[in-house]
């Protein structure tokens, strides 16, 4: 599966695509549960973005944003229950920071909707940018976790090391941008 993963990732152009991609992965139980939780978050993001772009009903948009906020909170709580193998990864901390920033952006967008502020559009744009970043961080985390497990078993089998995956290259790019 890892051979086809980079070509699949190149076609992820919506939050719904990410949600579908996450459901297709084959992994261990922890990874599957994270994929499920992340898929639910991605679907909520997709729905909130869709309703924001297609509706002028502020109350309906606010309801979707409230549901998204709850889903993001539940996802963050889920992360705390993951095992130490997840917490040991650098990408886990980076993903948690990105998720906190996303939750703050959701809360800000929600406030702008409630106030019917003229800055709501800017708040929405910021949220959407952070949503993409957060989901990208999540995909990196999953890839590193799964790759780490693969690398560990490869060492035990004395197989030659793999070349860097597409997601690892993106991770390096993210790290360089942060510096």
C-alpha positions as CSV (number, residue, x, y, z in Angstrom):
1,X,0.0,0.0,0.0
2,X,2.8,2.4,0.8
3,X,3.9,2.4,-2.9
4,X,0.5,3.8,-4.0
5,X,0.0,6.2,-1.1
6,X,2.0,9.1,-2.6
7,X,-0.1,9.1,-5.9
8,X,-3.3,8.9,-3.8
9,X,-2.2,11.9,-1.7
10,X,-1.6,14.0,-4.8
11,X,-5.3,13.8,-5.6
12,X,-6.6,15.0,-2.2
13,X,-8.2,18.2,-3.1
14,X,-11.0,18.5,-0.6
15,X,-11.7,17.7,3.0
16,X,-14.0,15.0,1.8
17,X,-11.2,13.4,-0.2
18,X,-9.1,13.3,3.0
19,X,-11.9,11.7,4.9
20,X,-12.3,9.0,2.2
21,X,-8.5,8.4,2.1
22,X,-8.4,7.9,5.8
23,X,-11.1,5.2,5.7
24,X,-9.2,3.3,3.0
25,X,-6.0,2.8,5.0
26,X,-5.0,-0.5,6.4
27,X,-3.2,-0.3,9.7
28,X,-3.1,-1.5,13.3
29,X,-5.9,-0.8,15.7
30,X,-4.5,2.5,17.2
31,X,-3.9,3.8,13.7
32,X,-7.4,2.7,12.5
33,X,-9.0,4.5,15.5
34,X,-7.0,7.6,14.8
35,X,-8.0,7.5,11.2
36,X,-11.7,7.1,12.2
37,X,-11.5,10.0,14.6
38,X,-9.7,12.1,12.0
39,X,-12.1,11.1,9.3
40,X,-15.0,12.3,11.4
41,X,-13.2,15.6,12.0
42,X,-12.5,16.0,8.3
43,X,-16.1,15.3,7.4
44,X,-17.3,17.9,9.9
45,X,-14.8,20.4,8.4
46,X,-16.0,19.6,4.9
47,X,-19.7,20.1,6.0
48,X,-19.0,23.4,7.7
49,X,-17.0,24.7,4.7
50,X,-19.7,23.5,2.3
51,X,-22.6,25.1,4.2
52,X,-20.6,28.4,4.7
53,X,-20.0,28.6,0.9
54,X,-23.5,27.6,-0.2
55,X,-25.8,29.3,2.4
56,X,-26.5,32.7,3.8
57,X,-28.3,31.4,6.8
58,X,-26.1,32.5,9.6
59,X,-27.9,30.3,12.2
60,X,-27.4,27.2,10.1
61,X,-23.7,28.0,9.6
62,X,-23.4,28.6,13.3
63,X,-24.9,25.2,14.1
64,X,-22.5,23.5,11.8
65,X,-19.6,25.4,13.4
66,X,-20.8,24.4,16.9
67,X,-20.9,20.7,15.8
68,X,-17.4,21.1,14.3
69,X,-16.1,22.6,17.5
70,X,-17.5,19.7,19.5
71,X,-16.0,17.2,17.1
72,X,-12.6,18.9,17.3
73,X,-12.8,18.8,21.1
74,X,-13.7,15.1,21.1
75,X,-10.8,14.4,18.7
76,X,-8.3,16.2,20.9
77,X,-9.6,14.2,23.9
78,X,-9.1,11.0,21.9
79,X,-5.5,11.9,21.2
80,X,-4.7,12.0,24.9
81,X,-5.6,8.3,25.1
82,X,-3.3,7.1,22.4
83,X,-0.3,5.0,23.5
84,X,3.2,6.1,24.2
85,X,4.4,5.1,20.7
86,X,2.3,8.0,19.4
87,X,3.3,10.4,22.0
88,X,7.0,9.7,21.4
89,X,6.8,11.0,17.8
90,X,7.8,14.6,17.2
91,X,4.9,14.8,14.7
92,X,2.5,14.1,17.6
93,X,3.4,17.3,19.4
94,X,3.3,19.2,16.1
95,X,-0.2,17.8,15.4
96,X,-1.5,18.7,18.8
97,X,-0.3,22.3,18.4
98,X,-1.9,22.5,15.0
99,X,-5.1,21.1,16.4
100,X,-5.1,23.6,19.3
101,X,-4.7,26.4,16.8
102,X,-7.5,25.0,14.7
103,X,-9.8,24.9,17.7
104,X,-8.9,28.5,18.5
105,X,-9.7,29.4,14.9
106,X,-13.1,27.6,15.1
107,X,-13.9,29.4,18.3
108,X,-13.0,32.8,16.8
109,X,-15.1,32.0,13.7
110,X,-18.0,31.0,15.9
111,X,-17.7,34.3,17.8
112,X,-17.6,36.3,14.5
113,X,-20.8,34.5,13.4
114,X,-22.6,35.1,16.7
115,X,-21.7,38.8,16.5
116,X,-22.6,39.0,12.8
117,X,-19.2,40.7,12.4
118,X,-18.0,42.0,9.1
119,X,-14.7,40.2,9.9
120,X,-16.4,36.8,9.7
121,X,-15.1,36.2,6.2
122,X,-11.5,36.8,7.3
123,X,-12.1,34.5,10.3
124,X,-13.5,31.8,8.0
125,X,-10.5,32.1,5.6
126,X,-8.1,31.7,8.5
127,X,-10.0,28.7,9.8
128,X,-9.9,27.0,6.4
129,X,-6.1,27.6,6.1
130,X,-5.5,26.1,9.5
131,X,-7.9,23.2,8.7
132,X,-5.7,22.2,5.7
133,X,-2.5,22.6,7.8
134,X,-3.9,20.6,10.7
135,X,-5.1,17.7,8.4
136,X,-1.7,17.8,6.7
137,X,0.0,17.5,10.1
138,X,-2.3,14.6,10.9
139,X,-1.5,12.7,7.7
140,X,2.2,13.2,8.5
141,X,1.7,11.8,12.0
142,X,-0.1,8.7,10.7
143,X,2.6,8.2,8.0
144,X,5.4,8.5,10.5
145,X,3.7,6.2,13.0
146,X,3.0,3.6,10.4
147,X,6.5,4.0,8.8
148,X,8.1,3.8,12.2
149,X,6.4,0.5,12.8
150,X,7.4,-0.7,9.4
151,X,11.0,0.5,9.9
152,X,11.2,-1.3,13.2
153,X,10.0,-4.6,11.7
154,X,12.3,-4.1,8.7
155,X,15.3,-3.8,11.1
156,X,14.3,-7.1,12.7
157,X,14.1,-8.7,9.3
158,X,17.4,-7.2,8.2
159,X,15.8,-5.6,5.1
160,X,17.5,-2.7,3.5
161,X,16.1,0.8,4.6
162,X,13.3,2.4,2.6
163,X,13.7,5.6,0.7
164,X,11.9,8.6,2.2
165,X,8.2,8.7,1.6
166,X,6.3,11.5,0.0
167,X,4.9,12.5,3.4
168,X,8.3,12.5,5.0
169,X,9.4,15.0,2.3
170,X,6.4,17.2,3.1
171,X,7.3,16.9,6.8
172,X,10.9,18.1,6.1
173,X,9.4,21.0,4.1
174,X,7.1,21.9,7.0
175,X,10.0,21.8,9.4
176,X,12.1,24.1,7.2
177,X,9.3,26.6,6.9
178,X,8.9,26.7,10.7
179,X,12.6,27.5,11.2
